[in-house]
Amino acid sequence: MTSMLQDFMPDRAETTLPYFTFGGARGFVAGRGAARPVARGPAETLEERVTTALSSAGADAAIGGALPFDRDADDYLWLTDRLSYEISPATDRAPASTVGVQAEPSARIYAEAVARALRIMEDETGDERLRKIVLARTLAVQAERSISLPGLLSRLTEDPAATAYQVALPHSPERQGRFLVGATPELLVEKSGSRVSSFPLAGSARRSRDPQADAAAASGLAASEKDRREHAMVVEYILDTLSPYCRELGAPEGTGLTSTRSMWHLGTRLEGVLKENDIPSVVLAGCLHPTPAVCGLPRERAAGLIRDLEPVDRDFYAGAVGWSTANGDGSWYVAIRCAEICGSRARLYAGAGIVPGSDPAAEAAETAAKFEALLRAFGLPSATGIAQ
Ligand SMILES: C=C(O[C@H]1C=CC=C(C(=O)O)[C@@H]1O)C(=O)O
């Protein structure tokens, strides 16, 4: 049986799917041409593996793909001999007609896990105490037939505030032709020459179709002390992690409101100037991820608890996806608002940051709101997963 992955393996003609693709309404960057996999490994060895791969590559080559949530798990990157800039793959094709949606875990069980995390935070003292954890849940979608990736990606480009993406994931005997497809509003790190930037998001409110209710949701978020605390931890962590690489780094505009079609967020644009221009953007992404926007603080403590409290493995959700050219320039995004697609099955992921003062039911509702962009792209009702 021919897998979807085989359809775009290196030796085949440039046919359907690129190795990785990122873009929006204005166009796409895609990895094309001859390609080979970068040796796989954990975050610790990323720089060494990337340097080796690029040492034999041409000036137009690029590395792109996905870093998993777990820093000890193997990443999945491709070295392609060129990037191509393409117009959006506009298509009316519906992704698929869905036949079943199952919340895993249910919103109720998720809220219980949030309550447990809050109790842990309350009970702990000292520097190593848990200060923030991001807990996620999933929706398992079964479609009638194979899900159309161009159809899904095309629908995801409709929100100009997000970067739509599709990256190949490693396949196993049971799961051939897997992809991560999503539309993320969160830039992990971008490098252009000596300039580096990041746009961390944390702190959320669901948007409303009613303009008055929408404005109230925005001003409620801007005034929320809990959300500002949740956000500040991410900004501080990114500043601390990037500062050894930078001779200038700051947040010139401070923290403000930003929005996608379905969510309001607190966001802070960080801008810096690198000490060394040739550090690959993928290496910077490897240092930063997973930030407290998707993991927590302290990072290792939160990652361990996430493994205990979440019943479904995150795999590449909440990792990083992006591309890096031969001279190191490129863009890496936080892999959120996404679904893992494999044939006729999809698994949607959404998480929410928990800090002292969080309310379990409100966090469950927030994850439901974060599913909305993907649900809309699938043509499913936005209420799916709220009460399940
Ligand atoms: C973890 C996710 O969102 C992060 C990004 C923005 C706002 C977030 C929040 O308010 O909790 C999360 O930190 C997700 O969408 O799965």
Ligand as a Chemical Component Dictionary entry (heavy atoms), coordinates in Angstrom:
data_LIG
# 
_chem_comp.id                   LIG 
_chem_comp.type                 NON-POLYMER 
_chem_comp.pdbx_formal_charge   0 
_chem_comp.three_letter_code    LIG 
# 
loop_
_chem_comp_atom.comp_id 
_chem_comp_atom.atom_id 
_chem_comp_atom.alt_atom_id 
_chem_comp_atom.type_symbol 
_chem_comp_atom.charge 
_chem_comp_atom.model_Cartn_x 
_chem_comp_atom.model_Cartn_y 
_chem_comp_atom.model_Cartn_z 
_chem_comp_atom.pdbx_ordinal 
LIG C1  C1  C 0 -1.180 26.035 24.877 1  
LIG C2  C2  C 0 -1.922 26.732 24.018 2  
LIG O1  O1  O 0 -1.952 28.108 24.011 3  
LIG C3  C3  C 0 -0.924 28.881 24.649 4  
LIG C4  C4  C 0 -0.762 30.097 23.826 5  
LIG C5  C5  C 0 -1.514 31.218 24.048 6  
LIG C6  C6  C 0 -2.298 31.323 25.216 7  
LIG C7  C7  C 0 -2.253 30.361 26.181 8  
LIG C8  C8  C 0 -3.039 30.491 27.433 9  
LIG O2  O2  O 0 -3.629 31.552 27.665 10 
LIG O3  O3  O 0 -3.121 29.542 28.202 11 
LIG C9  C9  C 0 -1.344 29.200 26.073 12 
LIG O4  O4  O 0 -0.228 29.511 26.852 13 
LIG C10 C10 C 0 -2.778 26.083 23.026 14 
LIG O5  O5  O 0 -3.407 26.777 22.218 15 
LIG O6  O6  O 0 -2.821 24.829 23.006 16 
# 
loop_
_chem_comp_bond.comp_id 
_chem_comp_bond.atom_id_1 
_chem_comp_bond.atom_id_2 
_chem_comp_bond.value_order 
_chem_comp_bond.pdbx_ordinal 
LIG C1  C2  DOUB 1  
LIG C2  O1  SING 2  
LIG C2  C10 SING 3  
LIG O1  C3  SING 4  
LIG C3  C4  SING 5  
LIG C3  C9  SING 6  
LIG C4  C5  DOUB 7  
LIG C5  C6  SING 8  
LIG C6  C7  DOUB 9  
LIG C7  C8  SING 10 
LIG C7  C9  SING 11 
LIG C8  O2  DOUB 12 
LIG C8  O3  SING 13 
LIG C9  O4  SING 14 
LIG C10 O5  DOUB 15 
LIG C10 O6  SING 16 
# 
